[in-house]
Structures are given as structure tokens and as C-alpha cells.
Amino acid sequence: MKRGIKRSFGIVVFSMLLVLAMAVPVSASSKVDPPKYFRVVSLGDRSVNLRWSKNTSVSGYELYQYDTASRKYKKIKTLGKTKYTCTIRNLQAGKTYKYLLKAYKKQNGKKYLSKASNKISVKAKKLSESVLSIRRPYYTVKTKKKVTVWNITLSKKVTLKKGTKLAVTAKSGTAVNGYLKNGDKISIKRKYLKYTGLDVNGKNDYTKTVKQEFVNSKGYTSNTNWLIWVSERTCKVYVYKGSAGKWKLKKTFPCCVGRWQNRTASGIRSILKKEWSDTYNGYVLHFSSGTGTTSNPNGCAFHPKVDNRMGQAVSHGCIRMERSDLVYLYNNCPVGTRVVVF
């Protein structure tokens, strides 16, 4: 009988200890996963853009910058859970900065921090005015009738004659921002505009120094040791060899880009497939899947020109090139090579 009582008592004690063990809080670091793939995306003019993988299960993030005086990382920003990028501005050109990131959760009135992410180091740069001026083409338009618009530069209303030519930044929306020939910025209702094209200029080009400074400031990476930048503005294909931050210009080729109705698929892409095309009687390098798949794309591609036009925005989205230039791309740039359309 006594043995049974002792046994029952032991079971009760064991159960109580088990409950207490389960009630002991887990350490804060094990509650929150540290941010993943924390990295430098690009360098601006004395600024740096940082990015990391999304994680909606956390409450937010804390960004830390290394302080050389205290030799410790100090928190400089608290960011919401929907944030996965952050730009730090007003840095000192030529100075090296170090950063790390932590995620946090708020539970029952307490804040739990994750362990630190990987540490990154970056040297701030002062970009040239030529690099800062690089942009995608604007839409060329003219007014359908005499219209009064708001001049943002002068902070007053101005009247434009019918047929006034200007450039605007978009082809959708009720109102769009635009620029007059004198550089004044305006806001105008889109219904008053007739779109005519893109303000490309195939006769112009950037210097070799500017071409290299631009891609290296952006921090572009590639799955190969080659990189291609398609400049819509100059209608040129720039081919680089190297690695992120160390790209060296190898070739510059003229091309045709997509017209205003069918802009070339912009952004950061990659060569998906290379093949010989009987349709074009030449090489084709696909870099946009379109409505197809990665293994069988049918979107934008580099392909031979179809007429004598070059240096214009006239294609239906693809990049038209000379056949001999396509041979160079085909022979040197493997599948996976990054293609930047900007």
C-alpha cells in the first residue's frame, strides 16, 4: 500500500516538474530567426542600399552600424516587418562603413531579439554627375489642344499651346509629370496628350569610365563572369566581364529597343536560352520568359535586326542587333548571364 502511495506521489511530482519545464521561456535568440541574405544592393551618391530576405513572421528589424570610437555596433534604425530594404544617406565619400541586422518579435509585452545577421562592409562613393544623370527614356508627347497646367518648378499655372512638345514619365494614370524643353517640371492630365515615342538618342553614348562606374555603383551580380547592360536611352548593348563591383567594359554594340507601345522588359534579368533561329537566320538569346517558361521562353530576346534601322526605339520589345555582334554574345555570354535593361 505504502509502495503504491509513493509511486503515485512520484508520478505527481514528475508531472509537476514537466509542466514547470514547459513553462520556462525559451531564450530570446531561439525565438527569432536572424535575417537571411543581408547584403549591399547598390551604392548611390554617398549612400548605400541594403537588402535582406522577407520574413513576415517577425515584428520588425533593427539596423546596426559599427562605431569606431566605441568599437561596438550601435542601433541606427528600427524598421517594420514589411521592410526588406533600407537606404542610408549622407555618408562620407571614401569612408568604409560596417552594418549588421537583427530581427525582433514582440510577445506578451516583451521584445525578443534574434542573433545578428552576417556583417557587411561597404565604402561610400561620390558618383559623377554623368552617372547620376543616367535614366530610362521618357515618353515624347504633344498637347492635343491649348491647356493650362501646373508648373511645379515655378509653383504657378502656365498655359501650353496646342501641339506643344514635351516629355512625360508615364503612359498611365489620370495625371502625369513631364518636362518642358526649358527643363521646367509640370503636371498635366494625360487626356490632353498624344504620345509619339521615346526620347532615345542612338547617336549619343557614355564614356567608358561612366559605363563602368554606373554598373559597379549598382552592385549588379551575375551567375557567370559576364554582365550585359542594355541602355534604352542610348540604344546600346554594353558587355562586361568580371564580378560585382569589378566589372570591366569589353564591348559596346548598337541596337534597337522596344517602341513606346511595347517597351523592352526592364529590370534585372538573365539569359534563359541561346539558340539558332531559322526565322531570323541567326542567333537568338532569350532573357525574358514572356508567357512561356524558363526552359521554353517566348518573351524578349536579343535577335538579328529585321531592317536597316539601328539606334532607335522601334521593336516590339526585343533587342535587335547586327548579326556579327550577336555572334559575340552567343560565343561569350553563357546561359545565366545577368541582363540589365535600364
Residue pairs with C-beta under 8 A, 6 or more apart in sequence:
28 112
28 113
29 112
29 113
29 114
29 115
31 105
31 107
31 112
31 114
32 58
32 103
32 104
32 105
32 112
32 113
32 114
33 55
33 57
33 58
33 103
33 114
34 101
34 102
34 103
34 114
34 115
34 116
34 117
35 52
35 53
35 55
35 61
35 101
35 102
35 103
35 114
35 117
36 52
36 53
36 55
36 117
37 51
37 52
37 53
38 50
38 51
38 52
38 99
38 100
38 101
38 117
38 118
38 120
39 50
39 51
39 52
39 120
40 48
40 49
40 50
40 51
40 120
40 122
40 219
41 49
41 50
41 51
41 85
41 218
41 219
42 48
42 49
42 217
42 218
42 219
43 49
43 122
43 124
43 125
43 127
43 217
43 218
43 219
44 87
44 89
44 127
44 217
45 125
45 126
45 127
45 132
46 89
46 90
46 91
46 92
46 93
46 124
46 125
46 126
47 87
47 88
47 89
47 90
47 91
47 124
48 87
48 88
48 91
48 97
48 122
48 124
49 85
49 86
49 87
49 219
50 63
50 85
50 86
50 87
50 88
50 99
50 101
50 120
51 84
51 85
51 86
52 61
52 84
52 85
52 101
52 117
53 84
54 84
55 81
55 103
56 81
56 82
57 105
58 81
58 103
58 104
58 105
58 114
59 81
59 104
59 105
59 106
59 111
60 78
60 79
60 80
60 81
60 83
60 103
60 104
61 78
61 79
61 80
61 81
61 83
61 101
61 102
61 103
61 104
62 75
62 77
62 78
62 79
62 101
62 102
62 103
62 104
62 113
63 75
63 76
63 77
63 78
63 79
63 86
63 99
63 101
64 73
64 74
64 75
64 76
64 99
64 100
64 101
64 102
64 116
65 73
65 74
65 76
65 88
65 97
65 98
65 99
66 72
66 73
66 74
66 97
66 98
66 99
67 73
67 74
73 98
73 100
73 116
76 88
77 86
79 86
88 97
88 99
91 97
91 124
92 124
93 124
93 125
93 126
94 123
94 124
94 125
94 126
95 123
95 124
96 121
96 122
96 123
96 124
97 121
97 122
97 123
97 124
98 119
98 120
98 121
99 119
99 120
99 122
100 116
100 117
100 118
100 119
100 120
101 116
101 117
102 113
102 114
102 115
102 116
102 117
103 113
103 114
104 111
104 112
104 113
104 114
105 111
105 112
106 112
125 217
127 213
127 217
128 210
128 213
130 206
130 207
130 210
131 210
131 213
131 214
131 217
134 206
134 210
134 214
134 231
134 233
134 342
135 233
136 232
136 233
136 266
136 342
137 198
137 199
137 200
137 232
137 233
137 313
138 167
138 168
138 169
138 178
138 179
138 198
138 199
139 167
139 168
139 169
139 170
139 171
139 195
139 197
139 198
139 199
139 260
140 165
140 166
140 167
140 195
140 196
140 197
140 198
140 199
140 260
141 165
141 166
141 167
141 168
141 178
141 193
141 194
141 195
141 196
142 163
142 164
142 165
142 166
142 193
142 194
142 196
143 160
143 161
143 162
143 163
143 164
143 166
143 188
143 192
143 193
143 194
144 162
144 192
144 193
144 194
145 162
145 192
146 159
146 160
146 161
146 162
147 159
147 160
147 188
147 189
147 192
148 157
148 158
148 159
148 160
149 157
149 158
149 159
149 160
149 186
149 187
149 188
150 156
150 157
150 158
150 186
150 187
150 188
151 157
151 158
151 184
151 185
151 186
152 177
152 184
152 185
152 186
152 187
153 183
153 184
153 185
153 186
154 184
158 184
158 186
160 166
160 188
164 180
165 181
166 178
166 179
166 180
166 181
166 186
166 188
167 178
167 179
167 199
168 176
168 177
168 178
168 179
168 188
168 190
168 193
169 176
169 177
169 178
170 176
170 177
171 190
171 195
171 260
172 190
173 190
174 189
174 190
175 187
175 188
175 189
175 190
176 187
176 188
176 190
176 193
177 185
177 186
177 187
178 185
178 186
178 187
178 188
179 185
179 186
180 186
195 260
196 260
197 259
197 260
197 313
198 232
198 259
198 260
198 263
198 313
199 233
200 232
200 233
200 234
200 235
200 257
200 311
200 312
200 313
201 233
201 234
201 235
201 311
202 234
202 235
202 236
202 254
202 310
202 311
202 312
203 311
204 233
204 234
205 234
205 236
205 252
206 214
206 231
206 234
208 249
211 229
211 238
211 249
211 252
212 240
212 247
212 248
212 249
214 229
215 227
215 229
215 238
215 240
215 247
215 340
216 245
216 246
216 247
218 340
219 244
219 245
220 227
220 244
220 247
220 268
220 338
220 340
221 243
221 244
221 338
222 243
222 244
222 270
222 336
222 337
222 338
223 270
223 336
223 337
223 338
224 333
224 334
224 336
224 337
224 338
225 241
225 242
225 243
226 239
226 240
226 241
226 332
226 333
226 334
226 337
226 338
227 239
227 240
227 241
227 242
227 247
227 337
227 338
227 340
228 237
228 238
228 239
228 240
228 271
228 329
228 333
228 337
228 338
228 339
228 340
229 237
229 238
229 240
229 340
229 342
230 236
230 237
230 238
230 255
230 257
230 264
230 319
230 339
230 340
230 341
230 342
231 237
231 238
231 342
232 257
232 258
232 263
232 264
232 266
232 313
232 341
232 342
235 254
235 255
235 256
235 257
235 310
235 311
235 312
235 313
236 252
236 253
236 254
236 255
237 251
237 252
237 253
237 254
237 255
237 302
237 319
237 321
237 325
237 329
238 249
238 251
238 252
239 249
239 250
239 251
239 252
239 253
239 328
239 329
239 332
239 333
240 247
240 248
240 249
240 250
241 247
241 248
241 250
242 248
251 325
251 328
253 321
253 322
253 325
253 328
254 310
254 311
254 321
254 322
254 325
255 302
255 310
255 311
255 319
255 320
255 321
256 305
256 309
256 310
256 311
256 312
256 313
256 314
256 315
256 319
256 320
257 263
257 264
257 312
257 313
257 315
257 319
258 264
258 300
258 313
258 315
258 316
258 317
258 318
259 313
259 314
259 315
259 316
260 313
262 315
262 316
262 317
263 317
264 300
264 315
264 317
264 318
264 319
264 341
265 287
265 288
265 299
265 300
265 317
265 341
266 341
266 342
267 340
267 341
268 338
268 339
268 340
269 287
269 288
269 338
269 339
269 340
269 341
270 287
270 335
270 336
270 337
270 338
270 339
271 285
271 286
271 287
271 333
271 334
271 335
271 336
271 337
271 339
272 286
272 287
272 288
272 289
272 294
272 295
272 297
272 335
273 285
273 286
273 295
273 296
273 297
273 335
274 283
274 284
274 285
274 286
274 330
274 335
275 283
275 284
275 286
276 282
276 283
276 284
277 283
277 284
277 303
280 303
280 304
280 306
281 304
282 303
282 304
282 323
282 326
283 302
283 303
283 304
283 323
283 326
283 327
283 329
283 330
284 301
284 302
284 303
284 326
285 301
285 302
285 303
285 326
285 329
285 330
285 333
286 297
286 298
286 299
286 300
286 301
287 299
287 300
287 301
287 302
287 339
288 297
288 299
288 300
288 301
288 317
289 297
289 298
289 299
290 297
290 298
290 299
290 300
291 298
291 299
292 298
292 299
299 317
300 317
300 318
300 319
301 318
301 319
302 318
302 319
302 321
302 326
302 329
303 318
303 319
303 320
303 321
303 326
304 320
304 321
304 322
304 323
304 326
305 320
305 321
305 322
305 323
306 320
309 320
310 320
310 322
321 329
